[in-house]
Amino acid sequence: MKTAFCSLKEAIINITSLYIPDPEHPFKIFGDVSEQRNALGGALMQQDPCVGWLRPVAFALRTLMKEERNYPIREKELLAAIFLLKHWYPYVSETTTVWTDYESLKTLDLTAASYAEARGRVRRWMSFLQELGVKLKYLPGTKNTLANALSQHPLSERAYAAMGYEICLQTSSSLLLDKDFLQKVRDGYRKDKFFHDALFFLSPRAKGQKREEPPPFLRFQLSHMEMRDGLFYYKNRLVIPMKKLQRNLIFECHDVPGAGHLAIEKTYLRLIEDFYWPNMFSSVAAYIPRCDACLQNKQANQKPFGLLQPLPIPARPYDSVSIDFIYALPRVHFQGEWVDSVLTVVDRLSKRSH
């Protein structure tokens, strides 16, 4: 136990572990560019007062874009400094120092005369450096080993995307079905008209009996269905009968805290990975617009509504009338027919109704 504690303590204070940034102390940025690898990288570091040496706060690296590879080496080194300063902009202040192993950058003149002579991107970069007020300093390549190592091992955008996809897969949630729910699914097959017929044709006893072919609307579905342990599977997806069970599944994939109240298409894509029922997308599309949490919390994705425009006051009676139906009244016999609705007409000026 003591050995494990000591190992953990040593790992926490180790120079390779990330240091929690302290805004009260200055930051140092170490950057470098690799022409062989066409990449740039750097580290944001801060001195740990407890041990007295620099500790890494964050790392950053990327490959050079096609047009950036044609820049002169001086501009590439300056590009690395600009990239790192923008990347860690919230940490940057006038006390920040940028260290680079290209010696000519330490003589970069940010005076008005030099700024007037600069052109294009260099002029924009100089303006950015003037705004921040940071210092550029020279550090020999033999001592700038950390930034050099980062620039030698870049990750392409495709590699970053692949890594992010793997991380998403690891943190994705799955829906676990208990035995009670599966039993409700089995019982639901007998109560649902569509699956009751399918159950007859797919059950083991029905397969041994001589019977006419299933109707055309059922034949296609049955060609992709199989029965395992009393449960229907459509292309290896569990078939869910009855609207009540279907709504329960939509609730689990949309309303629970871990589901995130996703939109119609994303909720549907989540469901079709493991489940199936006829008109599945329509069921999801009908459920989600009625979700109370979504209606109360999600922002509208349409233009703001205009102000209400009242109707003009009529100049004389019956110049303008309002007409509407009143439904669901007690049924009465009127002119030889049974009716349960009335048509109302209201004069908007006198408010007289008929």
Sequence and secondary structure as in RCSB ss.txt:
>XXXX:A:sequence
MKTAFCSLKEAIINITSLYIPDPEHPFKIFGDVSEQRNALGGALMQQDPCVGWLRPVAFALRTLMKEERNYPIRE
KELLAAIFLLKHWYPYVSETTTVWTDYESLKTLDLTAASYAEARGRVRRWMSFLQELGVKLKYLPGTKNTLANAL
SQHPLSERAYAAMGYEICLQTSSSLLLDKDFLQKVRDGYRKDKFFHDALFFLSPRAKGQKREEPPPFLRFQLSHM
EMRDGLFYYKNRLVIPMKKLQRNLIFECHDVPGAGHLAIEKTYLRLIEDFYWPNMFSSVAAYIPRCDACLQNKQA
NQKPFGLLQPLPIPARPYDSVSIDFIYALPRVHFQGEWVDSVLTVVDRLSKRSH
>XXXX:A:secstr
 HHHHHHHHHHHHSTTS     TTS  EEEEEEETTTTEEEEEEEEE TTTSSEEEEEEEEEE  TTGGGS HHH
HHHHHHHHHHHHTGGG  TT EEEES GGGGG   SHHHHHH  HHHHHHHHHHHHHT EEEE  TTT HHHHHH
HHS   HHHHHHHHHHHHHHH       HHHHHHHHHHHHHSHHHHHHHHHHSHHHHHS      HHHHHHHHTE
EEETTEEEETTEEE  SHHHHHHHHHHHHTSTTT    HHHHHHHHTTTEE TTHHHHHHHHGGG HHHHHHS  
 S            SSTTSSEEEEEE S   EEETTEEE  EEEEEETTT  B 
